[in-house]
Amino acid sequence: MKEISIPEGLLKRWRLIFGEELEQFLGAIRRPLKPSVRVNTLKISVRDFLELMKSRELSLMPVPWCKWGFWVEGTEEESLGNMWEHFAGLMYIQEASSMIPVEVLQPQPGMKVLDMAAAPGSKTTQMAQWMENTGVIVANDVNAKRLKALTNNLERLGVLNVCVTQTDGRRFGRLMPGTFDMILVDAPCSAEGTIRKSYKAVLNWQPWGYKKLSETQKMLLVSAYKALKPGGVLVYSTCTFAPEENEGVVSYLLENYDVETVPVEVQGLNVSPPVEEWEGVSYHPMVANCVRVYPHKNEVGGFFVAKMVKR
Ligand SMILES: C[S@@+](CC[C@H](N)C(=O)[O-])C[C@H]1O[C@@H](n2cnc3c(N)ncnc32)[C@H](O)[C@@H]1O
């Protein structure tokens, strides 16, 4: 059990968000996360990978919502990263909740897909598995250093269907209108949900951070809406609990653009309902289709996921 000092302002917000589950939540974020990996089926079958792990005397527990995902018992993330199976690209170390957005998007072989904020590529490489290395994924990020990690990951995992771009995601709507079958906006956010992995988000917490982030997120989402073909699917995800960055952003798109949400359904995941109202603002009724993923209900990091269809 680790002691974390949480700023009073943040605790006040969490009290409103988690209500009577607050103590359970605070207990969960003090427990370290179990490391998890995604088997890279572009290089090895799940069956052969499990055999390899058996020979290393590591026991793997399936992640219910991703058929390639496993929690690894009895080892640390760092040791996993040093295994030859990792260098050879047979696996990708990925937090189990981070596997959710792509399982919700379900990109199909042959599609044209945009990963708007893609680095370091956890979800891009997962999409490539869904698409069986066919079609095209435009993997974009604004940050050159993080893109370097993404290109290394693509190479290590043998991903062949990705075109890497470095630009501000807010430009895609203008540059490539009506182009993509599916888009993922895994947005930059206040990262409150990553607290089990790092205290950075809590240490850097500022009450005024949410406004700036939510403005960027709204612009990224509008850009994604414009870059999508009519009938195209858009998944918006964050790893924060802040309603301004989650329901508030989705509500903005619903109120101003011709888009609808569809229910997020994820097998084996214990989801919590979205926030309907925050600081006196009621959100659009269609945010009811979005889901919140809480650490005390799934032994994972926190996540928010919305699925939308452009009319
Ligand atoms: C949550 S991380 C993405 C994680 C990534 N999807 C993955 O699964 O590996 C958010 C990313 O957004 C990028 N970013 C921030 N502002 C951006 C912008 N305006 N346009 C595009 N990317 C941006 C950051 O550099 C960061 O890599």
PDBQT file of the ligand as one rigid body, heavy atoms in Angstrom, charges set to zero:
ROOT
HETATM    1  C1  LIG A 401      -2.729   9.471 -24.952  1.00  0.00    +0.000 C 
HETATM    2  S1  LIG A 401      -1.355   9.814 -25.913  1.00  0.00    +0.000 S 
HETATM    3  C2  LIG A 401      -1.566   8.723 -27.273  1.00  0.00    +0.000 C 
HETATM    4  C3  LIG A 401      -1.223   7.304 -26.981  1.00  0.00    +0.000 C 
HETATM    5  C4  LIG A 401      -1.284   6.421 -28.215  1.00  0.00    +0.000 C 
HETATM    6  N1  LIG A 401      -2.582   6.502 -28.863  1.00  0.00    +0.000 N 
HETATM    7  C5  LIG A 401      -0.990   4.963 -27.899  1.00  0.00    +0.000 C 
HETATM    8  O1  LIG A 401      -1.926   4.191 -27.697  1.00  0.00    +0.000 OA
HETATM    9  O2  LIG A 401       0.177   4.604 -27.872  1.00  0.00    +0.000 OA
HETATM   10  C6  LIG A 401      -1.776  11.334 -26.641  1.00  0.00    +0.000 C 
HETATM   11  C7  LIG A 401      -0.856  11.775 -27.765  1.00  0.00    +0.000 C 
HETATM   12  O3  LIG A 401      -1.382  12.979 -28.323  1.00  0.00    +0.000 OA
HETATM   13  C8  LIG A 401      -0.318  13.679 -28.889  1.00  0.00    +0.000 C 
HETATM   14  N2  LIG A 401      -0.807  15.046 -29.181  1.00  0.00    +0.000 N 
HETATM   15  C9  LIG A 401      -0.943  16.112 -28.348  1.00  0.00    +0.000 A 
HETATM   16  N3  LIG A 401      -1.484  17.145 -29.001  1.00  0.00    +0.000 NA
HETATM   17  C10 LIG A 401      -1.703  16.739 -30.277  1.00  0.00    +0.000 A 
HETATM   18  C11 LIG A 401      -2.216  17.366 -31.442  1.00  0.00    +0.000 A 
HETATM   19  N4  LIG A 401      -2.658  18.622 -31.414  1.00  0.00    +0.000 N 
HETATM   20  N5  LIG A 401      -2.279  16.647 -32.590  1.00  0.00    +0.000 NA
HETATM   21  C12 LIG A 401      -1.833  15.364 -32.632  1.00  0.00    +0.000 A 
HETATM   22  N6  LIG A 401      -1.331  14.728 -31.556  1.00  0.00    +0.000 NA
HETATM   23  C13 LIG A 401      -1.268  15.394 -30.403  1.00  0.00    +0.000 A 
HETATM   24  C14 LIG A 401       0.773  13.566 -27.832  1.00  0.00    +0.000 C 
HETATM   25  O4  LIG A 401       2.043  13.800 -28.384  1.00  0.00    +0.000 OA
HETATM   26  C15 LIG A 401       0.571  12.114 -27.359  1.00  0.00    +0.000 C 
HETATM   27  O5  LIG A 401       1.443  11.254 -28.050  1.00  0.00    +0.000 OA
ENDROOT
TORSDOF 0
